[in-house]
Amino acid sequence: MQVGLNPSGLPLSTPLNSGGVKSTAAVKQPPALRDRFSENRFPESPLISTRPLRYNVQLNQQLTSVQQADNYLSQVENQLLQLRYAVNHGSLRGDTTHEAARSLSTLLSNRSAISAGTVNRHLAVDPEQTAQVNFTLPAAQRLLQSDESETLIFSLAGTRREMVAVALEASATPRQHVMRLNQGLGCFGIHAAVDKQQALVFSVDEKVWPQVSSQLSVRGEGKRFSANEFTALLARPEPAVTDTLSQLAQQPTLMREYQGEVQHALEQLTQQRGQLYNHQDNVRRRINEMATQYQPTQALEHARALRAHLQHSQQDYAATARALGAQANLQQGTVSNLLR
């Protein structure tokens, strides 16, 4: 909302797209127009891109993430269904099969770019964070050994070589070892945890995964790892549904042998799109809470009162600006309760 000062002190007019109406009478709207704006629907992509300041930053990011994820999952679902239908009802050498397989392969290989990092390798979506890769290290169990203390130097090569030291103490519990590892490997964006089988597992942002998978190494003091040279830690990603689908896209002849895996992938896509639909409902409710409930005459009265208040002094203007900025990030009910 933009508020302009009127130095002449004349009554403000109600702004319209086609001009100004100087009468203070209520502006009547046709029933169809009132019905159109009675509910704030989930905004489309063009609305977000052309009017980015309509919502706060966090909500705007969620809107974009949900739309990108849903669009990507919809494309994968359609291409997978087309490929399955072509294999089950047509020739494996037909153009339809090869076209569907090529399109599916392109979607899977460019998943991170097309979905803007919102969909992970399991075709799962979390609008609140970027996609993660879960992986294991062949030598990970050595890190949990508690018989001797040792200082490990982890190295992550790339455009510039990064190193971090982790001191593992003797007689420490696996949980304490994990805490020490997270304190050090956290600098690389790597998070360690112990699963139900008491095995050490790791996760990292998918953007960093290519570097971690090939450039991570460690040097010790000759106890857990060699002290003479760095030992490469060959990270292995956990099996994911996208791996199976990529194989089927490359070899459609295997489709009939992997009917169970294909059905599981379709169920996963349906489940994730259902969760995104529920998330859209939550966003709609937040948008409706942000909607102004004033009638045209009430809005004009509040605008006049605000003008009179802003004209009082610059100090009052600064305080009001801060108050309006704070209210923009609060629910309408919260602000109403504070003002009562």
C-alpha positions, 0 to 999 in steps of 0.5 A: 500500500502506498500512502501519499501526503496531501499538503493542501488538506483537501479530502482524499479521493478513492483511487481507481484504475480509470481515475479518481472518485471524489465522493465519499459514498460507498463504491458499489461493485457488481455481484460477479466482481464481489464473488470473484474477490471473495476468496484468494485462490492459490496464485499462478506463476505469472502473478508471483513473477510480475507482482513479487511484493504482494506477499512476504518473502517466506510465503513467496518462496513457498509459493514458488517451490510448491508450483515448481515441485508440482509441475515437475512431478506432474511431468514425470507422472505423465511420461512414466504412464505413457512409457508404461502404456507404450510398452504394454500395448505397443511395440518396444521398437515403436516411435512412441516408446522411444519418445516417451523413454527419451522424455522421461530420461531428460526429466530425470537427468535434469531433475534438480534444474527443472524442479529448482532443487525442490524434488529429491532423488526419491521424488519426495518434496519438502517446500521448507528446504532444498533436496538432500542426498543420503549416503554412506562411506565404506570406512564409516564404521572406523569413525565409531571406534572408541578404543583410541583417541585420534585427530582426523583431518578431513579434506574436500577438494574442488575449486579450492581445497578445504580442510577441517580437523575432528578430534575423536576421544577414546571411550566416547559413545557413538553419539559423542563421536557423531556430535564431533563429526557434525561439528567438523563436517558441518563446515562442508554441509555434511550431517552425520547420524546413526540409524536403527542398525547403529550404522553411520549415515550421512546427508548433504545438500544435493548441490554439494553432492557431486563434490562430496561424492568424488573429492572427500578424503581423510588423514589420521594418525595411523589408528583409524586412517593412515597418517602418511597420506589422505585416504579417499572416502568414496561416498555411495548414495542410497538407492533411490526410485529415480535410479530405477526409473533412469534405468528403465528409460534407458532400457524400456525392455525391462519395464515388464520385469519392473512392474512393481517398482513402476507402480511404487514410483507412481504411488510415490508421485500420487502421494507427494502431489497430494501432500503438495495439494494440502500445502496449497490449502494451507497457503490459501488460508494464509493468503485469506488471512492477509486479505483486507476486510475493510469496505470502501468507505472504511478504507477511505476513513482509515486513509484519512486518519493515517494521513492526519497522523503522518502529517503530525511529525516525522518521528511519528511517521518512522514509528508508524512505518516500523509498526506497519512493517511488523504487522505485515509479518503477523496474522490479522487476528494477532494484530487485532488482538494487540490493538484492542 
